[in-house]
């Protein structure tokens, strides 16, 4: 799929286990291992700690619809978190948030 750097207005609405919905900004879609993942930042700061980022598996289903899946495995989550940290450190990400 390659690197996908979203527009600032790209958002995703998550349906949480308790039935509530949470609107999140899409920070990035990025590869880790042999899968793609998505990093989301909740727009409603009251839900969690400030700056908390949600990481999910990112894929297209049979119909070509975008789908997200929870990361169940701690080892997989660590790999994804490390890949996201590397992305944050990269030049591309700095340019994404550069206001000039």
Protein Blocks (a to p, Z undefined) as FASTA:
>chain_A
ZZadddfklccddddfkopacddddfbdcdehjbdcdddddfblmlmcehiacddddddd
fkopacddddfbfklmmmmmmmmmmmmmpmklmmmmmmZZ
